[in-house]
Amino acid sequence: MGQIQLALMGVGRWGTHLLRNFLAHPQIQVRAVVDPQAEQLATTAAKFGLDDSVRLLEHWEEALEMEGLEAVAIATPATTHQAIVTAALQRQFHVLCEKPLTLTAATSASLCQLAQQQNRQLFVDHTYLFHPAITTAKANLERLGTPRYGYAARTNLGPVRHDVDALWDLAIHDIAIFNHWLNASPNRVQAQGLNWLPQHSDRPLADVVWCRLHYPSGFETTIHLCWANPHKQRQLSVVCDRGSLIFDEMQPDTPLTLQMGQFAPNTFQPQALTPLALEIPEQEPLATMCNQFIHSVLTNQPSPISSGAVGTTLVAILEALSQSLEQAGTWIDLTP
């Protein structure tokens, strides 16, 4: 089989990383790079030494008219996803879309249905799900017994967004990871937030948010999100009855740890307290994600961990959390 003919939409910060991976992949031929800013296109072409075989286009509609195209990768603002994905699927192209898939669960579900009708793959770039630490953690979680609760923190002093709040900007990473680790999705959610930063928006955007996710098993997790915290945090933990799993990206030498320990029988005396740093394979999560997208295209089979259906579930959770946020922390039930 020849190379997959691909067009990339958007070469901002993340699109540039996608381009680097696709240019290096032997099973991909990048046919077009699209960005509305001509200066960005010129900079990208110079940076990667793109020749005349790669068209530089300012309008995504032009790329979709190219002969022989088989797939598109979309790294444009979320507000544009629905239109581009719809047009690409209607032309029977496989699609890789940056998260979130769309801004409503209904539109995300409609794109999944269209992909199924067209017999094409809709793949969502939830890169963390391809991180070797996340994969290793999932493989070791059973060693800790029954999961009881979890917590996560994703904070930093910026970057501040002006199109979405901290919830939509940051939460999807941690929710995707917890769902993946637990093989489940929450059935009730709650969110509360505050806004301190002056922003150019028609509505206040919460720059700090606390989320609670309750799962059918009784497991519950809390997520702290903030743009205005000088203490940078990138940590997730799952507490089980025989120990805890801790993923901390701010500890580059030992990012993944099993903290073993439990109470002695019939007492509240801790015993067997043993930290165990897990070895993590050296691999770029984004490269692994690109490989999995290519596999989905070549086999015409959906990704088991980052399909359009997974993306739709995550958008539905974010929608429910937004509803709770607007209602000052009311618990919102999610339809199974």
N, C-alpha and C positions, 0 to 999 in steps of 0.2 A: 504494500500500500504506500502511496506517495505521501508527501507532507500535507498536513492540514493547513488550508489557506485561511488566514485569520486577519481580521481588522481589529485594531485597538482603539477604543473611544476614550479619550481623556489621557493626557500625560502630565497631570499634576504630580504631587509627591508620590502617591500610591501607583498611579498609572505608569510612572517611570520605572518603578520596581517590577511591575508586571512586564513591561517591555524588555527590560534586561533579561528576565527569565525566558521569555518567549524567543528572543533573538538567539539565545544560547541553546535552545532545545532542538535536537535533530529532527523531531517529528512535526515541527511548526515552521511554516513560512509566513512571516509577517508581510502582508500585502499592502496595508494602509495604516497610517497613524492619523488620528483625528483629534483636533483641539480647536476651539473657537478663536484662540489667540495665535496669530501668525508668528509672533515673536517666540512664543513657547514652542511652536513647531520647529522653527529654525534652530533654536537652542538644542532641542532634542535631537534633531538630525545631525548637528555638529557633534554632540556629545557621544552618540552611538555610531557615528560614521555611516549613516544610512545612505544607500545609493539610490539610483533612479528606479530600482525595482520596487521600492516602497513609496507609495503615494502619500503625500502630505496634504491633508484635507481639513478645511475649517467647518464643514457641515457633515454631520453623520449620515444624512440621507444619501449623500454621494457615495459613501463607502458601501452602503447596502445595495447599490446598483452595479457593483463590480462583478464581472464575469468570474465564475469559478470559486467564489467565496464560500466557505463552509462553516465558519464560526466567527463569533465576535466576542470580545472581552470589553466590559463596560466599567470604566472607573470615572464616571461623571457624578455630579451632585445627585443626591437621592431623589430630588424633585423631578429629574429627567428620566429616571429609570423606566417608569411605566411605558412611556412613549417609545423609547428606543428598544426595549425588550420586546414589546408588542410587534413593532415593525420588523425586527430581526426574526422573530419566530414565524411571522406571517410569510416571510421569504424562505422559511425552512432552514434557518441557520441554527446551529447549536449556540448556546449563550452562557457565558460566564459573567456574572453580575456582582459588582461590589455590594457589600451590605450597607444599609438594609435593602432588601429586595425592592420594596416600595414603602410608602408611608402609611398604608392601611392594609389590614389583613384581607379585606375583600378584593382589592386590586391584586395583591400577591397571589391569592387563590385563583383568580381569573387567569393569571399568567401561567400558573401550573397547569390549569385545564387546557390552555392553548398549546402549551408544549406537548402535552399528551396527545392532543388532537393531531398535531403536526408530526408526531413521532420524533421529537427532537429533545435534547437534554437541556434542562435549565439548572445551572449549577451556581451556587452562591458562595462568594469568597469569604467564608468565616475562617480566616487564616489560623486563628488560635487552635482550632480543632485539629490542625495538622502539625502543631508544635510537638516536638519529640517529648517534652516534659509532660504535656497533657496526655499523650498516648501512654507514656510510662506510668503516669499516675493512675490512669484507668486500669491498667494491667495489674497494679499492686493494691488497689483499693480494698479488695476482698480480704487481704491479710489483716485488716484492721477491724473486721467484724461488721456489726450493723451500723450504718450511718445514722447519726442522731440529729446533728444540725451543722450548718456551715456559715461562713462569713467571708466577706471579701471587701477590699478597699482599693479604689482606683482614683487617686487624687494627685494633683500637681498644681503648680502656679502657672496656669495656662496649659495649652493654647485655648483661648476663649472663642467660642463659635457665636455667630450672630444669626444663624438660620434655625438652629435647634437648641434645646436646652441640654444640660449635662446628662439628663436621663437618656435621651436619644443618641447623644454623642458617645457615651461611655458604657452604658449598662449592657449592651448587646454582647460584649465580649464575655463577661462573667456569667450571664444567663446561659449563653451557649455552652460554656464549659460545664457548669453545674448540670444542665440537662444531659449533656454527653456522658458525664461521669455516672450519673444516676440512672441513665436509660429511662428518663421520665420527664414530664413537663408539669409545671405547677398548676394546681387547680384553683388557687386563690392568690391574689397579690395585693400589696398595699404600697403606697409611696407618699412621702412627705418631703417638702423642699423649701428652700429660702432663696431669695434673690437680693444680693448686695451690690453687684456690679452694674454700673450704668451701661446700657446696651441700646444700640440703634435698632429697635424692633417695635412692631405695633402692639406687642404684648410682653410682659415681663418673662424673662427666661430664667428658670431656676438654675443657679450656678452651684448649689449643693443639694444633693438628693440622698435620702435614705430609703431603700427598698426592702420589702420583706416578701419572700416567695414561699408559699406553703404547698407541699407536694402531697399527693394522695396517700403516700406511705406514712405521713406524719412528719417527715423531714421538713425542716424550715431553715431558710438562709437569709441573712441580712447583707445588703450591699451598700457601701458608702461611696458616693461619687462626688467629685468636686473639682472645679477649675481654679479655685482661689485658695488652695492649701499649699504653703511652701514646703510641706513635708510630702515628698513624692512617694506614693505607695502603689505597688502592683502586686497584691497578695490575695490568694484564695486558700481557704482551708476547709476541710471536712473533718468533723469530730465524730469518731465512732466509739463503740464500747470497749475497744482494745487499744485505741490510740488515735492519733490525728495525722492527716495528710496535709502538708503545707507546701504550697507553691509560691515562692517569693522571687520575683524577677529582679529585685534590688539586691539579691545575694547571688552574683554571677558565678561564684565558685561552687556554691551548693544551693541551687534554686529549688530543688525538690527534696523534701525530707519526710520520712515517716517518724513521727514522735510516738514511740511505743509506750504503753503504760496503762494501768488500770488499778482499781481498788482490789485489795486482798479480799478473799471470800469472807462475808459476814462482818467486815470492818470497813472503815473509810480510810485505811492506810494505803497510800500509793505503793505500788510495787512494779518491778520490771521497767523502770523508766530508762529507756534507751533510744537516743536519736540515731537514725540511720539515713545517711545521705544516699540517694539513689543516683546511679550513673545514668546519664542521658546521652543518647547518640548525637553526634555532631551532624546536623542537617538543617538547612534553611526551611522554616515552615512554609514560606511562600513557594519555594521550589517544589516541595512535596504537594502543595495544593495544586500547582500547575500540572504536575504529573498526573494527579488524580482526575483533573478536568480532562486532560488528553485521553486518559483511559476511558472515561465516560463517553467521550465522543467516538472513540474507535470501537467500543463495544455497544454503543447506543444503549447504555444502562445507567440508571440514576445513581448518584453517589449515595452510599448508605449513611453518610454522616453530614453532608452539606448540600443536599438537594434543594430544589425549590420548595418542597414541602417543609423541610426543616426551616428554611428562611421564612416561610409563611407563619409557622408556629411562633417564631421569635418576634415577628412583627405584631402578632396578636397579643403577645405578652406585653410588649412595649405600649401598645394601644391601651391595654387595661391599666397598666401602671400610670399612664398619662391621665386616664380618667380618674384614678384614685388621687393623683396629685392635684387635679383641679377641684376635687371634693374633699380636700384637707385630710387625706389619709383614710378614706373609707375603703374597707375591704371590697375587692371586686372579684366576683366569681368568673372563672373561665369555662366556656363550654368544652366538654371533652371532645 
